């Protein structure tokens, strides 16, 4: 059965001086002859055979190679696209008043962060100052950890952290965190570094919430610091294990359609928050990684096309020199 391909909603094209451009790629004049009809066909979905038959051209190989290239570059897609691909188009719609240099000039970035964390949108009108609240040390002293101790993670600590995501025996069909419709569409995998977790061999494991266990998936030879952006390579190299969150469209889109994707992203944030809290109780630091070169290690996960990478967290005991947290009274 031929796959039905669609023009990716995050991709734009234009024809300029009779040449075709798709995003940053230039395809030239010969490719431009198929547009905009090619675009209209794929907006509604089409199999590759129908696309090849629809256009009269003496250069059949040109059209065939164009289609293959579109598929390779994910201009044509046959499954749910990644968050990065989905939200890419929003950049052009956002009216950005800030210089691009805040992305790579440290001083400008710090000033930007200070401005955003201290923003006060409404300063006038009836205001109630809330009472001081006493929080436990696990909340007061929580911080992102980028340097980890080489101390081996105990099996007990790993069990407590991942076990927070298990199916509950006392309340059938529920877990320790909320999820839209009780569908829990985020799958969890954990990569254990060699010799860093007590009693667990190196490798990529699937966390099974039904049995509250981890099952070996792959040795994870492609999961290295090279799958990280240069700014995060040392963080990855120093952590004891990495937790990966993947949205599974088959779990929530049948009920919520496209909004199931959005709800899954919310679930991921709730899960990361819960894991952070339990990790703090165990003296384990965490660092959420916003983006990575996931394509370099995707083959290790052996996923189906409904599973999409959302987020990852690096975990390990805090560096003793950096960790100063008083004991609970």
C-alpha positions as CSV (number, residue, x, y, z in Angstrom):
1,X,0.0,0.0,0.0
2,X,1.4,3.4,-1.0
3,X,1.8,6.0,1.6
4,X,-0.3,9.2,1.3
5,X,2.0,12.2,1.5
6,X,1.1,15.7,2.5
7,X,2.8,19.0,2.1
8,X,4.2,19.8,5.6
9,X,2.3,22.5,7.3
10,X,5.5,24.1,8.6
11,X,7.1,24.5,5.1
12,X,6.7,27.4,2.7
13,X,7.5,27.7,-1.0
14,X,7.7,30.5,-3.5
15,X,8.6,31.0,-7.2
16,X,10.9,33.9,-7.9
17,X,12.2,34.8,-11.4
18,X,10.7,31.5,-12.6
19,X,12.8,29.5,-10.1
20,X,11.3,27.3,-7.3
21,X,12.5,27.9,-3.7
22,X,11.3,25.7,-0.8
23,X,12.4,27.2,2.5
24,X,16.2,27.6,2.1
25,X,16.5,25.2,-0.8
26,X,16.7,26.3,-4.4
27,X,15.2,23.9,-6.9
28,X,15.5,25.9,-10.1
29,X,13.3,26.6,-13.2
30,X,12.6,23.0,-14.2
31,X,11.1,22.2,-10.8
32,X,9.0,25.4,-10.9
33,X,6.9,24.1,-13.8
34,X,5.0,21.8,-11.3
35,X,4.0,24.6,-9.0
36,X,1.6,25.6,-7.6
37,X,-0.5,22.5,-8.7
38,X,1.9,20.1,-7.0
39,X,1.4,22.0,-3.8
40,X,-2.4,21.9,-4.1
41,X,-2.4,18.2,-4.7
42,X,-0.2,17.4,-1.7
43,X,-2.3,19.8,0.5
44,X,-5.1,17.2,0.2
45,X,-2.7,14.2,0.2
46,X,-1.5,12.1,-2.7
47,X,0.5,8.9,-3.3
48,X,3.8,9.3,-5.2
49,X,2.5,7.3,-8.2
50,X,-0.4,9.8,-8.7
51,X,2.0,12.7,-8.5
52,X,4.2,11.2,-11.1
53,X,1.3,10.5,-13.5
54,X,-0.4,13.9,-13.0
55,X,2.3,16.1,-14.6
56,X,3.3,15.9,-18.3
57,X,7.0,16.2,-18.6
58,X,9.7,14.7,-20.8
59,X,12.0,14.5,-17.8
60,X,10.3,11.9,-15.7
61,X,13.4,11.3,-13.6
62,X,13.4,15.0,-12.6
63,X,10.0,14.8,-11.1
64,X,10.7,11.5,-9.4
65,X,13.9,12.7,-7.9
66,X,12.2,15.9,-6.8
67,X,9.5,13.9,-4.9
68,X,12.2,11.7,-3.3
69,X,14.1,14.8,-2.2
70,X,11.0,16.4,-0.8
71,X,10.3,13.2,1.3
72,X,14.0,13.1,2.4
73,X,13.8,16.7,3.6
74,X,10.4,16.1,5.2
75,X,8.8,18.7,2.9
76,X,6.4,15.9,2.1
77,X,5.3,13.9,5.2
78,X,3.2,10.9,5.8
79,X,3.1,11.0,9.7
80,X,2.8,13.5,12.5
81,X,5.7,16.0,12.4
82,X,8.0,16.8,15.3
83,X,7.5,19.8,17.5
84,X,10.5,21.5,16.0
85,X,9.0,21.2,12.5
86,X,5.6,22.1,13.7
87,X,6.6,25.3,15.5
88,X,9.2,26.5,13.0
89,X,6.7,28.5,11.1
90,X,5.7,30.6,14.1
91,X,9.0,32.4,14.0
92,X,7.9,34.5,11.0
93,X,4.6,35.4,12.7
94,X,6.2,36.7,15.9
95,X,7.0,40.4,16.0
96,X,10.5,40.3,17.5
97,X,11.7,43.6,19.0
98,X,15.0,42.1,20.3
99,X,18.3,41.8,18.4
100,X,19.3,38.3,17.3
101,X,22.6,38.7,19.3
102,X,20.8,37.8,22.5
103,X,21.1,34.2,21.4
104,X,24.9,34.1,21.5
105,X,26.1,37.2,23.4
106,X,26.1,36.1,27.1
107,X,25.8,39.6,28.6
108,X,22.8,40.4,26.4
109,X,21.1,37.0,27.1
110,X,21.5,37.5,30.9
111,X,20.0,41.0,30.6
112,X,17.1,39.5,28.6
113,X,16.5,36.8,31.2
114,X,16.6,39.4,34.0
115,X,14.0,41.4,32.2
116,X,11.7,38.5,31.6
117,X,11.9,37.0,35.1
118,X,11.1,40.4,36.6
119,X,8.3,41.4,34.3
120,X,5.1,42.9,35.9
121,X,2.3,43.1,33.4
122,X,-0.3,44.7,35.7
123,X,1.0,47.1,38.4
124,X,-2.0,49.2,39.2
125,X,-5.3,48.3,40.7
126,X,-6.6,46.3,43.7
127,X,-3.7,44.1,44.9
128,X,-3.4,41.5,47.6
129,X,0.1,40.6,48.8
130,X,0.1,36.9,49.6
131,X,1.4,35.5,52.9
132,X,4.9,34.0,53.1
133,X,4.8,30.3,52.5
134,X,7.1,27.7,54.0
135,X,8.2,25.2,51.4
136,X,10.3,22.1,51.9
137,X,14.0,22.2,51.0
138,X,13.3,20.1,47.9
139,X,11.5,23.1,46.5
140,X,13.6,25.9,48.0
141,X,17.0,24.5,46.9
142,X,15.9,23.1,43.5
143,X,18.1,24.3,40.7
144,X,19.3,23.1,37.3
145,X,22.4,21.0,37.6
146,X,25.0,21.1,34.8
147,X,27.9,19.4,36.6
148,X,27.4,16.0,38.2
149,X,29.2,13.8,40.7
150,X,30.7,10.6,39.4
151,X,29.0,8.8,42.3
152,X,27.1,5.7,41.2
153,X,23.3,6.1,41.3
154,X,21.7,3.6,43.7
155,X,19.1,1.2,42.3
156,X,16.7,2.5,45.0
157,X,17.0,6.1,43.7
158,X,16.5,5.1,40.1
159,X,13.4,3.1,41.1
160,X,11.9,6.0,43.1
161,X,12.4,8.5,40.2
162,X,11.0,6.3,37.4
163,X,8.5,4.7,39.7
164,X,6.7,8.1,40.0
165,X,5.4,7.4,36.5
166,X,3.9,4.0,37.1
167,X,0.3,2.8,37.0
168,X,-1.2,3.0,40.5
169,X,-2.4,-0.2,42.2
170,X,-4.6,1.7,44.6
171,X,-6.4,3.6,41.8
172,X,-6.8,1.5,38.7
173,X,-6.2,3.3,35.4
174,X,-4.4,6.3,37.0
175,X,-0.9,7.4,37.7
176,X,0.7,9.9,40.1
177,X,0.3,12.8,37.6
178,X,-2.7,14.1,35.6
179,X,-3.2,13.5,31.9
180,X,-5.9,14.7,29.5
181,X,-8.6,12.0,29.3
182,X,-6.5,9.7,31.4
183,X,-4.7,8.6,28.2
184,X,-1.1,9.1,29.3
185,X,0.3,9.5,25.7
186,X,3.9,10.1,26.6
187,X,6.3,7.1,26.4
188,X,9.5,7.2,28.5
189,X,12.9,5.7,27.7
190,X,16.0,5.9,29.8
191,X,19.7,5.7,28.7
192,X,22.0,4.4,31.4
193,X,25.7,5.3,31.1
194,X,28.3,2.5,31.7
195,X,28.9,1.9,35.3
196,X,26.8,4.8,36.5
197,X,23.7,3.0,37.9
198,X,23.9,0.2,40.5
199,X,23.0,-3.2,39.0
200,X,22.0,-1.8,35.6
201,X,24.0,-2.5,32.4
202,X,24.7,0.3,29.9
203,X,21.9,0.7,27.3
204,X,18.7,2.3,26.3
205,X,15.7,1.0,28.2
206,X,11.9,1.4,27.8
207,X,10.1,2.3,31.0
208,X,7.0,0.1,31.3
209,X,4.5,1.8,33.7
210,X,2.3,-1.3,33.8
211,X,4.9,-3.5,35.5
212,X,7.0,-0.6,36.8
213,X,10.1,-1.9,35.1
214,X,12.7,-1.1,32.5
215,X,13.2,-3.3,29.4
216,X,16.4,-3.3,27.3
217,X,15.8,-1.8,23.8
218,X,19.3,-1.1,22.4
219,X,22.9,-0.8,23.4
220,X,22.7,2.9,22.3
221,X,26.0,3.1,20.5
222,X,24.8,6.2,18.7
223,X,23.7,7.9,21.9
224,X,26.8,10.0,22.5
225,X,27.7,13.6,23.3
226,X,27.8,14.1,19.5
227,X,24.0,13.9,19.5
228,X,24.0,17.1,21.6
229,X,24.7,20.7,20.6
230,X,28.2,21.8,21.6
231,X,26.9,23.8,24.6
232,X,25.3,20.6,26.1
233,X,27.9,18.0,25.3
234,X,29.7,18.3,28.7
235,X,26.3,18.1,30.5
236,X,25.5,14.8,28.7
237,X,29.0,13.4,29.3
238,X,28.8,14.0,33.0
239,X,25.3,12.7,33.8
240,X,24.6,9.2,35.0
241,X,21.4,8.6,33.0
242,X,19.2,10.4,30.5
243,X,15.4,10.3,30.4
244,X,13.6,10.7,27.1
245,X,10.0,11.7,26.6
246,X,8.2,10.7,23.4
247,X,4.7,11.6,22.4
248,X,2.7,8.7,21.1
249,X,0.0,10.0,18.7
250,X,-2.0,6.7,18.7
251,X,-2.8,7.2,22.4
252,X,-4.6,10.6,22.3
253,X,-5.3,11.7,18.7
254,X,-8.1,9.2,18.3
255,X,-10.0,11.1,21.0
256,X,-8.6,14.7,20.7
257,X,-7.4,14.9,17.1
258,X,-4.6,17.4,16.6
259,X,-5.2,18.9,20.1
260,X,-4.0,15.5,21.5
261,X,-0.5,16.6,20.5
262,X,-0.8,19.8,22.5
263,X,-2.1,17.9,25.5
264,X,0.7,15.4,25.2
265,X,3.2,18.3,25.4
266,X,1.5,19.5,28.6
267,X,1.7,16.0,30.0
268,X,5.5,16.0,29.3
269,X,5.9,19.2,31.3
270,X,4.0,17.8,34.2
271,X,6.0,14.5,34.1
272,X,9.3,16.5,34.0
273,X,8.2,18.5,37.1
274,X,7.3,15.4,39.0
275,X,10.6,13.7,38.2
276,X,12.5,16.8,39.2
277,X,10.7,16.8,42.6
278,X,11.5,13.1,43.3
279,X,15.1,13.6,42.1
280,X,15.6,16.4,44.6
281,X,14.4,14.1,47.4
282,X,17.1,11.6,46.3
283,X,19.8,14.3,46.1
284,X,19.9,13.8,42.3
285,X,20.3,16.9,40.1
286,X,18.5,17.3,36.8
287,X,19.0,19.4,33.7
288,X,16.3,19.6,31.0
289,X,17.7,19.8,27.5
290,X,15.4,21.8,25.2
291,X,16.8,20.6,21.9
292,X,19.3,18.1,20.5
293,X,20.4,16.4,17.3
294,X,17.9,13.6,17.9
295,X,18.2,12.3,14.3
296,X,21.7,11.1,15.1
297,X,20.4,8.6,17.7
298,X,16.8,8.0,16.5
299,X,17.6,4.6,15.1
300,X,18.4,3.3,18.6
301,X,14.8,3.7,19.8
302,X,13.2,1.4,17.2
303,X,10.0,3.5,17.2
304,X,6.9,3.4,15.2
305,X,5.9,6.5,13.1
306,X,3.4,7.7,15.7
307,X,6.1,8.3,18.3
308,X,7.8,11.7,18.3
309,X,10.7,13.0,20.5
310,X,9.6,15.8,22.9
311,X,12.1,16.3,25.6
312,X,15.0,14.9,27.6
313,X,16.5,15.3,31.1
314,X,20.1,14.6,32.2
315,X,20.3,13.2,35.7
316,X,23.0,12.4,38.2
317,X,24.1,13.1,41.8
318,X,24.9,16.7,42.4
319,X,28.6,17.6,42.5
320,X,29.4,17.6,46.3
321,X,31.3,20.8,45.9
322,X,28.2,22.5,44.4
323,X,25.5,21.0,46.5
324,X,24.8,22.9,49.8
325,X,21.4,21.9,51.1
326,X,20.5,21.7,54.8
327,X,18.7,18.6,56.0
328,X,15.0,18.7,56.6
329,X,14.1,19.5,60.2
